[in-house]
Amino acid sequence: MLNLDDTLVVSSDQVAADLSGEVVILGMKEGAYFSVSAVAARVWALLQVPCRLGDIVATLLSEYDVPADQCAAEVLEFAEDLAARGLVVRHAAPTS
């Protein structure tokens, strides 16, 4: 189960294209494609580089008029779905 402290990044097992604000994602692992728009497309854009889920929530709260608890719950739910489909992976911080 993911939490807001987890850092995720898009998986190399996918190909995505932005089609005028709608993102179409082809998951190579399942051989299935997905389409996301609006806020989900924004989350996908943020995940192009390693990003902490809590930072994604903070970004969305600054851009959209949504209650914080609802935003956090929906980001976690979307991230869980993406992870289950192999479209994003946990990113471990480099050790020094």
Secondary structure per residue as TSV (DSSP state, phi and psi in degrees):
chain	resnum	aa	ss	phi	psi
A	1	M	-	360.0	135.0
A	2	L	-	-85.4	158.0
A	3	N	-	-138.5	173.4
A	4	L	T	-66.7	-14.5
A	5	D	T	-86.3	-9.7
A	6	D	-	-72.4	142.7
A	7	T	E	-108.5	127.2
A	8	L	E	-121.7	161.8
A	9	V	E	-149.8	154.2
A	10	V	E	-61.6	147.2
A	11	S	-	-79.0	155.9
A	12	S	S	-78.2	-7.0
A	13	D	S	-90.8	34.5
A	14	Q	E	-149.2	159.5
A	15	V	E	-133.1	133.5
A	16	A	E	-133.0	152.8
A	17	A	E	-140.0	137.9
A	18	D	E	-92.1	119.3
A	19	L	E	-115.9	81.9
A	20	S	T	56.7	52.4
A	21	G	T	92.1	-12.6
A	22	E	E	-106.6	134.1
A	23	V	E	-106.8	128.7
A	24	V	E	-107.1	126.9
A	25	I	E	-119.6	127.4
A	26	L	E	-103.9	115.6
A	27	G	E	-87.2	112.3
A	28	M	T	-67.8	-29.2
A	29	K	T	-65.2	-45.4
A	30	E	T	-97.2	-15.0
A	31	G	T	68.4	28.0
A	32	A	E	-120.7	154.7
A	33	Y	E	-116.0	154.9
A	34	F	E	-134.4	149.3
A	35	S	E	-124.3	130.0
A	36	V	E	-130.1	149.0
A	37	S	E	-136.7	172.2
A	38	A	H	52.9	-120.0
A	39	V	H	-65.2	-39.9
A	40	A	H	-62.7	-36.0
A	41	A	H	-66.0	-35.4
A	42	R	H	-65.6	-43.2
A	43	V	H	-60.3	-45.1
A	44	W	H	-58.9	-42.8
A	45	A	H	-61.5	-41.3
A	46	L	H	-66.4	-28.8
A	47	L	T	-82.7	3.1
A	48	Q	T	-66.7	-22.4
A	49	V	S	-122.7	154.9
A	50	P	-	-53.1	127.9
A	51	C	E	-143.3	133.5
A	52	R	E	-72.6	134.6
A	53	L	H	-58.8	-36.0
A	54	G	H	-63.1	-33.4
A	55	D	H	-71.3	-34.6
A	56	I	H	-63.7	-44.7
A	57	V	H	-58.7	-46.2
A	58	A	H	-60.5	-41.4
A	59	T	H	-62.9	-46.7
A	60	L	H	-64.2	-37.8
A	61	L	H	-64.1	-30.5
A	62	S	H	-79.4	-18.7
A	63	E	H	-104.1	-23.1
A	64	Y	S	-129.7	152.8
A	65	D	-	-91.0	91.8
A	66	V	-	-145.6	142.6
A	67	P	-	-62.7	140.5
A	68	A	H	-57.8	-43.1
A	69	D	H	-66.9	-37.5
A	70	Q	H	-67.3	-43.6
A	71	C	H	-59.9	-48.3
A	72	A	H	-61.1	-44.5
A	73	A	H	-62.9	-42.2
A	74	E	H	-72.7	-35.7
A	75	V	H	-64.1	-45.4
A	76	L	H	-62.0	-42.2
A	77	E	H	-63.5	-45.0
A	78	F	H	-64.4	-43.5
A	79	A	H	-62.6	-40.8
A	80	E	H	-61.1	-43.0
A	81	D	H	-63.8	-46.1
A	82	L	H	-60.6	-43.1
A	83	A	H	-65.2	-41.9
A	84	A	H	-62.6	-30.0
A	85	R	T	-90.6	1.0
A	86	G	T	75.3	18.8
A	87	L	S	-88.3	-20.7
A	88	V	E	-134.3	157.3
A	89	V	E	-134.6	156.2
A	90	R	E	-67.0	141.5
A	91	H	-	-112.3	120.6
A	92	A	-	-87.9	133.5
A	93	A	-	-65.5	140.8
A	94	P	-	-63.2	141.1
A	95	T	-	-93.6	145.6
A	96	S	-	-112.1	360.0
